[in-house]
């Protein structure tokens, strides 16, 4: 079963479904279907595709991504960032909206899916672990403000040119505030307030869906006073048709670079959203499996008239806030969308954009993790820099740039931290209220040290990036303190590479020349095996490796200069007595 679940991950979550979870997923899926209907049309237009292709993408992609992904709440489909990149990539080769444009867009989608699938199968999802969580938090918070600012014009009835940036949007809103539409404001605020009230008094109710119904009713009532309340409009009523990407060699060569960029952007988006929601739902996601889910959904989607897609902030947020319990909610949302388009399209056409905007404002607010932001600024300067840079870049620049910048800063701080690991000096002492003497860091408590033996603990792996720093620390001990016996507590060293081996050998030989030595204790078995393999153990001497600190000190004590011991008043070790 476990092996089968690795290929078909939906087996695991399907076994977790109950009547209660199905009910919750039902309402979440219905809400998501209504939300995605107008969004998908708008995103398709941004991508230069005919409007119905946005619907096709929202019908097919979420199902495949839910079946083969790992997140319980991530909803995939057309997104703003991906749509913009698709338009920029394909418009160089064909006129937007043309048959050639559509064929090339589907080819682009297929190639991006292949890249993503390969990344997932190669377990490249592990690379996501090197991206600071504050990249996710900053990107999410920035995206939430972008989403909110994009919806306010619908509530106020102020026209904003498409493609306006965050700052220009608010400038235009300020300039046009005197022209706001009171009827749209009533619909939007009515939707917003009713949804909030329902959530407060009946948290288990589908408050977002109820809010939309309230907004629709208000719009229907106010329609007798005004004709300015814009609605979704008529939608095409048929299933996604089969399609065939353009597999000509020229097309594949031309679109391969753009497809790679879209693949990376889509993966980072999906992983960021998945991790963000996972922190709220206390779920552990598998990034590599998520890569597989995104890749498979784009590949399959390209044969069902779906263009490039990724995880959606808005729909994922709506899905989570609506009480979704399993990926079944995303599948149901896609199925409901098909039913809505086929059967009740005329009714959905009356749904006002102002009501949609009110719901999305709630979603945007809930996307911001205020608690994590507070902790970040309270406890970590480097993480604060990462958050701030990602957050501001999301607001001021392209979304992909913001993510790339956040990732780059994460890697820079990670490299800086790992290249300068903590090297703690240890000494024997008794913790407050205890009689037992144990090794502890002198940074916490000033303790008497042996003038001939320095005990240090390295809390990081020893590799090419950190060995120079470690050598400097050892050199300072030798040159400044004239101590030539150094015991390294290696319990925090998870691995060592050839550069690390060579650096330690240099220090060992230097200490030997000064009638001292280098000793290691608490070396992990895997690290020790590698040391043996490259002949480091023989070079140092097996007699200089110890399993316990007590054994190490007992043996090393006999190698110290007796003339200095006789004059020493420190009496650090029990052997000194």
C-alpha positions in Angstrom: 0.0 0.0 0.0 2.8 2.4 0.9 4.6 1.8 -2.4 1.4 2.3 -4.3 0.7 5.5 -2.4 4.0 6.9 -3.6 2.8 6.7 -7.1 -0.9 7.5 -6.4 -0.8 9.8 -3.2 -4.5 10.3 -3.3 -4.9 6.8 -1.9 -3.7 8.1 1.5 -6.0 11.1 1.9 -9.0 9.2 0.3 -8.8 6.8 3.2 -9.2 9.7 5.6 -12.5 10.9 4.2 -15.6 10.7 6.3 -19.1 12.0 6.1 -18.0 15.1 8.1 -15.0 15.8 5.8 -17.0 15.3 2.6 -19.6 17.7 3.9 -17.0 20.3 4.7 -15.3 19.7 1.3 -18.7 20.0 -0.4 -19.3 23.5 0.8 -15.7 24.6 0.3 -15.8 23.2 -3.3 -19.1 25.0 -4.1 -17.7 28.3 -2.8 -14.5 27.8 -4.8 -16.4 27.0 -7.9 -18.3 30.3 -7.7 -15.1 32.2 -6.9 -13.1 30.8 -9.8 -15.8 31.4 -12.5 -15.2 35.1 -13.1 -11.5 34.9 -12.2 -10.6 32.3 -14.8 -12.2 34.4 -17.5 -10.2 37.4 -16.5 -6.9 35.4 -16.2 -7.4 33.9 -19.7 -7.8 37.4 -21.1 -4.6 38.5 -19.4 -2.8 35.5 -21.0 -4.0 36.5 -24.4 -6.2 33.4 -24.6 -9.9 33.2 -25.5 -12.0 33.6 -22.2 -13.3 30.1 -22.3 -9.7 28.7 -21.9 -9.6 30.0 -18.4 -12.7 28.0 -17.6 -11.2 24.9 -19.2 -8.0 25.3 -17.1 -10.0 25.7 -13.9 -12.0 22.5 -14.7 -9.1 20.1 -15.5 -5.9 21.3 -13.7 -7.2 21.3 -10.1 -8.4 17.7 -10.3 -5.0 16.4 -11.5 -3.0 18.6 -9.1 -5.2 17.5 -6.2 -4.8 13.8 -7.1 -1.0 13.8 -7.4 0.0 16.7 -5.1 0.6 16.6 -1.4 -1.2 19.7 0.0 -4.7 19.2 1.4 -5.7 22.8 0.6 -3.7 24.0 -2.4 -6.0 24.7 -5.4 -4.3 25.0 -8.7 -5.5 26.8 -11.8 -4.9 29.9 -13.8 -3.1 32.7 -11.9 -2.2 36.3 -12.6 1.6 35.9 -12.6 1.6 32.8 -14.8 -1.0 34.4 -17.2 1.2 37.5 -17.6 4.3 35.4 -18.4 2.4 33.2 -20.9 1.3 36.4 -22.7 4.8 37.8 -22.8 6.3 34.4 -24.0 3.8 33.5 -26.7 2.9 37.0 -28.1 6.4 37.1 -29.6 5.5 34.4 -32.0 1.7 34.8 -32.6 -1.2 37.2 -32.3 -3.0 37.0 -29.0 -6.3 35.1 -29.3 -5.4 33.4 -32.6 -5.4 29.7 -33.2 -1.6 29.7 -33.5 -1.3 31.6 -30.2 -3.5 29.0 -28.5 -1.5 26.1 -29.9 1.8 27.6 -28.8 0.4 28.4 -25.4 -0.6 24.8 -25.0 2.9 23.7 -26.2 4.4 26.1 -23.6 2.1 24.5 -20.9 3.2 21.0 -21.9 6.9 21.8 -21.8 6.6 23.6 -18.4 4.8 20.5 -17.1 7.6 18.2 -18.3 10.2 20.4 -16.5 8.1 20.3 -13.3 7.6 16.6 -13.5 11.3 16.0 -14.0 12.1 18.2 -11.0 9.7 16.3 -8.8 10.9 12.9 -9.9 14.5 14.0 -9.2 13.5 15.0 -5.7 14.4 18.7 -6.3 11.6 19.6 -4.0 14.2 19.3 -1.2 15.6 22.6 -2.4 12.5 24.4 -1.1 13.8 23.6 2.4 16.6 26.1 1.9 14.1 28.9 1.3 13.3 30.8 4.4 9.8 30.6 5.7 9.7 34.4 5.7 9.9 34.4 1.9 6.6 32.6 2.0 5.2 34.9 4.7 6.4 38.1 3.0 5.3 37.0 -0.4 1.9 36.0 1.0 1.4 39.3 2.8 2.4 41.3 -0.2 0.2 39.2 -2.5 -2.7 39.7 0.0 -2.4 43.5 -0.3 -2.2 43.2 -4.1 -5.3 41.1 -4.1 -7.1 43.5 -1.8 -6.1 46.6 -3.8 -7.3 44.9 -7.0 -10.7 44.3 -5.5 -11.4 47.7 -4.0 -12.2 49.4 -7.3 -15.0 46.8 -7.8 -16.5 47.9 -4.4 -16.1 51.6 -5.0 -17.0 51.6 -8.7 -13.8 53.5 -9.6 -12.3 52.6 -12.9 -8.6 51.6 -12.7 -6.7 50.7 -15.9 -5.7 47.1 -16.2 -2.1 46.3 -15.3 -1.7 49.2 -12.8 0.9 48.6 -10.1 0.2 48.8 -6.4 1.2 52.4 -5.9 -0.5 53.7 -9.1 -3.7 51.8 -8.2 -4.0 53.7 -4.9 -3.1 56.9 -6.6 -5.9 56.4 -9.0 -8.3 55.3 -6.2 -7.4 58.5 -4.3 -8.0 60.6 -7.4 -11.3 59.0 -8.2 -12.7 58.7 -4.6 -15.2 61.4 -5.3 -16.7 59.3 -8.1 -17.4 56.2 -6.1 -20.7 54.3 -6.6 -22.8 54.1 -3.4 -24.8 51.1 -4.7 -21.6 49.0 -5.3 -20.3 50.1 -1.9 -23.6 48.8 -0.3 -23.3 45.4 -2.2 -19.6 45.0 -1.3 -19.9 46.0 2.3 -23.1 44.0 2.7 -21.3 40.9 1.5 -18.2 41.6 3.7 -20.1 42.4 6.9 -22.6 39.5 6.6 -19.8 37.0 6.0 -17.9 38.3 9.0 -21.0 38.1 11.2 -21.8 34.6 10.2 -18.3 33.5 10.9 -18.4 35.0 14.4 -21.8 33.5 15.4 -21.7 30.3 13.4 -18.0 29.5 12.6 -18.9 26.1 11.0 -21.3 27.6 8.5 -20.1 28.4 4.9 -19.9 32.1 5.7 -18.2 33.0 2.4 -20.9 31.4 0.4 -23.7 33.0 2.5 -22.0 36.3 2.2 -22.1 36.0 -1.6 -25.8 35.2 -1.5 -26.4 38.3 0.6 -24.4 40.3 -1.9 -26.4 38.8 -4.8 -29.7 39.6 -3.0 -28.7 43.2 -2.3 -27.6 43.6 -6.0 -31.0 42.3 -7.1 -32.9 44.7 -4.8 -30.8 47.7 -5.8 -31.0 46.9 -9.5 -34.4 48.8 -9.5 -32.6 52.0 -8.5 -29.5 51.7 -10.7 -28.0 49.8 -13.7 -24.4 50.3 -12.6 -24.0 47.0 -10.8 -21.8 44.9 -13.1 -22.2 41.2 -13.0 -20.2 38.2 -14.3 -22.1 37.8 -17.5 -22.9 34.9 -19.8 -20.5 31.9 -19.9 -20.0 29.2 -22.5 -21.9 26.0 -21.6 -19.7 23.0 -22.6 -16.9 20.7 -21.3 -13.2 21.3 -22.1 -12.6 20.0 -25.6 -9.6 17.8 -26.5 -6.6 19.7 -27.8 -3.2 19.1 -29.2 -0.1 21.2 -28.5 2.2 22.1 -31.3 5.1 19.6 -31.2 7.1 20.9 -34.1 10.8 21.1 -33.5 10.9 24.8 -34.1 8.1 25.4 -31.6 9.8 23.3 -28.9 13.1 25.0 -29.4 11.6 28.5 -29.3 9.5 27.9 -26.2 11.9 25.8 -24.2 13.5 28.7 -22.3 10.2 30.4 -21.5 8.8 27.1 -20.4 11.6 26.7 -18.0 11.0 30.1 -16.5 7.3 29.4 -16.2 8.0 26.0 -14.6 10.2 27.6 -11.9 7.8 30.4 -11.2 4.9 27.9 -11.0 6.8 25.6 -8.6 7.9 28.4 -6.3 4.3 29.9 -6.3 2.7 26.5 -5.6 5.3 25.6 -2.9 5.0 29.0 -1.3 1.3 28.8 -1.1 1.3 25.2 0.0 3.8 25.9 2.8 1.9 29.0 3.8 -1.4 27.2 4.2 0.3 24.2 5.7 1.5 26.4 8.6 -2.1 27.3 9.3 -3.4 23.7 9.0 -0.4 22.0 10.7 0.2 19.8 7.7 3.5 18.6 6.4 3.7 18.7 2.7 6.1 16.9 0.4 7.7 19.5 -2.0 8.8 16.9 -4.5 5.4 15.4 -4.6 3.9 18.9 -5.1 6.3 19.3 -8.0 5.0 16.1 -9.5 1.4 17.2 -9.0 2.0 20.5 -10.7 3.9 19.0 -13.6 1.3 16.2 -14.2 -1.6 18.7 -14.1 0.0 21.0 -16.7 0.9 18.1 -19.0 -2.6 16.6 -18.8 -4.2 20.1 -18.9 -2.4 20.9 -22.2 -4.4 18.1 -23.9 -7.7 19.4 -22.5 -7.4 23.0 -23.6 -5.8 24.2 -20.3 -3.0 26.7 -20.4 -0.1 27.0 -17.8 -1.2 27.1 -14.2 0.0 27.0 -10.7 -1.3 27.3 -7.1 -3.7 30.1 -6.6 -3.4 32.4 -3.6 -7.0 33.5 -3.8 -8.7 30.1 -4.4 -6.4 28.4 -1.9 -7.3 30.9 0.7 -11.0 30.6 -0.1 -10.7 26.8 0.1 -9.0 26.9 3.5 -11.3 29.6 5.0 -14.4 27.7 3.7 -13.4 24.8 5.9 -11.9 22.3 3.4 -10.5 19.2 5.0 -9.0 17.2 2.1 -8.0 17.7 -1.6 -11.5 16.4 -2.5 -12.6 20.1 -2.1 -10.5 21.1 -5.1 -11.8 18.2 -7.1 -15.4 19.1 -6.2 -14.8 22.7 -7.0 -13.7 21.7 -10.6 -16.7 19.4 -10.9 -19.1 22.1 -9.6 -17.7 24.5 -12.0 -18.5 22.2 -14.9 -22.1 21.8 -13.6 -22.4 25.6 -13.0 -21.3 26.3 -16.5 -23.5 23.7 -18.0 -26.7 24.1 -16.0 -26.9 27.3 -14.1 -24.8 29.6 -16.2 -27.6 32.1 -16.6 -28.1 32.4 -12.8 -24.3 32.9 -12.2 -24.3 35.6 -14.7 -26.2 37.8 -12.2 -23.5 37.5 -9.5 -22.1 41.0 -9.0 -18.4 41.7 -9.0 -18.8 43.9 -5.9 -20.0 40.8 -3.9 -17.0 38.8 -5.2 -14.7 41.6 -4.2 -16.1 41.7 -0.6 -15.4 38.0 -0.2 -11.9 38.2 -1.6 -11.1 41.0 0.8 -11.8 38.6 3.7 -9.6 36.0 2.0 -6.8 38.5 1.5 -6.9 39.5 5.2 -6.7 35.9 6.4 -3.7 35.2 4.2 -1.5 37.6 6.3 0.2 35.7 9.2 0.4 38.6 11.7 1.7 36.4 14.5 4.6 35.1 12.5 5.4 38.6 11.3 5.5 39.9 14.9 7.8 37.0 15.9 10.1 37.6 13.0 10.7 41.3 13.8 11.1 40.5 17.5 13.7 37.8 17.3 15.6 37.8 14.0 17.2 40.6 12.1 18.2 38.5 9.1 14.7 37.0 8.8 13.2 40.5 9.1 15.4 41.6 6.2 14.2 38.6 4.1 10.5 39.3 5.0 10.7 43.0 4.3 12.6 42.7 1.0 10.1 40.0 -0.3 7.1 41.9 0.9 8.1 45.2 -0.7 9.2 43.5 -3.9 5.9 41.8 -4.2 4.1 45.1 -4.0 6.5 47.1 -6.2 7.8 44.7 -8.8 6.8 41.5 -10.7 5.7 38.6 -8.5 8.4 36.3 -9.9 11.1 38.9 -9.1 9.9 39.1 -5.5 10.1 35.3 -5.1 13.5 35.1 -6.7 14.8 37.9 -4.5 13.5 36.2 -1.4 15.0 32.9 -2.4 18.4 34.6 -3.2 18.4 36.4 0.2 17.5 33.1 1.9 20.5 31.4 0.3 22.8 34.3 1.0 21.9 34.3 4.7 22.1 30.5 4.8 25.5 30.4 3.2 26.7 33.2 5.5 25.5 31.3 8.6 26.9 27.9 7.6 30.2 29.4 6.5 30.7 30.9 10.0 29.5 28.1 12.4 29.3 28.6 16.1 32.5 27.3 17.8 31.7 27.1 21.5 34.4 26.9 24.1 33.4 24.3 26.8 34.4 23.9 30.4 33.3 21.9 33.4 30.8 23.4 35.8 27.7 22.7 37.7 24.4 24.1 36.5 22.4 26.2 39.1 20.8 23.9 41.6 22.7 20.8 40.5 25.7 19.0 42.0 26.7 17.2 38.8 29.6 18.7 36.9 29.2 18.8 33.1 30.6 20.4 30.1 28.9 23.7 29.2 29.6 26.7 27.1 31.6 29.5 28.8 29.3 32.0 27.0 26.5 31.2 29.4 28.6 30.9 32.5 32.2 32.0 33.0 34.1 28.9 34.0 37.7 28.0 34.8 39.5 26.4 31.9 42.5 24.1 31.6 45.5 26.2 30.4 46.8 23.3 28.3 43.6 21.7 26.8 41.0 23.6 24.9 37.6 21.9 24.5 35.4 23.3 21.7 32.1 22.2 20.1 31.3 22.9 16.5 27.6 23.2 15.9 27.6 22.9 12.1 28.8 20.5 9.4 32.5 20.9 8.3 32.6 21.6 4.6 34.3 23.7 2.1 32.3 26.8 3.1 32.9 26.6 6.8 36.4 25.1 7.2 38.2 28.4 6.8 36.3 29.9 9.7 37.0 26.8 11.8 40.7 27.0 11.0 40.7 30.6 12.1 39.1 29.8 15.4 41.7 27.0 16.0 44.5 29.4 15.0 43.4 32.0 17.5 43.5 29.4 20.2 47.1 28.3 19.2 48.5 31.8 18.5 46.8 33.8 21.2 46.4 31.4 24.1 49.4 29.1 23.4 47.2 26.0 23.8 48.3 23.0 21.7 45.9 20.3 22.7 42.4 20.8 21.2 39.5 18.5 21.8 36.6 18.9 19.3 33.2 17.8 20.4 31.7 16.7 17.1 28.1 15.8 18.2 26.8 18.7 16.1 28.7 17.8 13.0 26.3 16.0 10.6 28.8 15.6 7.8 32.3 16.5 6.6 33.6 16.8 3.1 37.1 16.5 1.6 37.8 20.2 2.1 36.9 19.9 5.7 39.2 16.8 6.1 42.1 18.7 4.5 41.6 21.7 6.8 41.6 19.6 9.9 44.7 17.7 8.7 46.5 21.0 8.4 45.6 22.0 11.9 46.5 18.5 13.2 50.0 18.7 11.6 50.5 22.2 13.0 49.6 21.1 16.5 51.9 18.0 16.2 54.8 20.3 15.3 54.1 22.2 18.6 54.0 18.9 20.7 50.3 19.0 20.8 47.4 17.2 19.1 43.9 17.3 17.7 41.3 15.1 19.3 37.7 14.3 18.4 34.9 12.9 20.5 31.2 12.1 19.8 31.7 11.7 16.1 28.6 10.5 14.3 28.9 7.0 12.8 28.3 8.2 9.2 30.8 11.0 9.6 33.4 8.6 11.1 32.8 6.1 8.2 33.7 8.8 5.7 36.7 9.8 7.7 37.9 6.2 7.6 37.2 6.0 3.9 39.5 8.9 3.1 42.2 7.8 5.5 41.7 10.7 7.9 41.3 8.4 10.9 44.7 6.8 10.3 46.3 10.2 9.7 45.0 11.6 13.0 45.4 8.3 14.8 42.7 6.1 16.0 43.9 6.7 19.5 42.7 10.3 19.2 39.1 9.4 18.6 36.9 8.9 21.6 33.3 7.8 22.3 32.8 9.8 25.5 34.1 13.1 26.9 35.2 11.5 30.1 37.3 9.0 28.3 38.9 11.6 26.1 39.8 13.9 29.1 41.2 11.0 31.1 43.6 9.9 28.3 44.5 13.4 27.0 45.3 14.4 30.6 48.3 12.0 30.6 49.7 13.7 27.5 49.8 17.2 29.0 53.0 18.8 30.1 53.6 17.7 33.7 55.8 20.6 34.6 52.9 23.0 33.8 50.4 20.8 35.6 52.5 21.0 38.8 52.3 24.8 38.8 48.6 24.9 37.7 46.1 26.2 40.3 43.0 25.7 38.1 42.4 22.0 39.0 39.7 21.7 36.3 39.5 18.0 35.9 39.1 15.3 38.6 42.5 13.9 37.3 44.1 17.1 38.6 43.3 16.3 42.2 
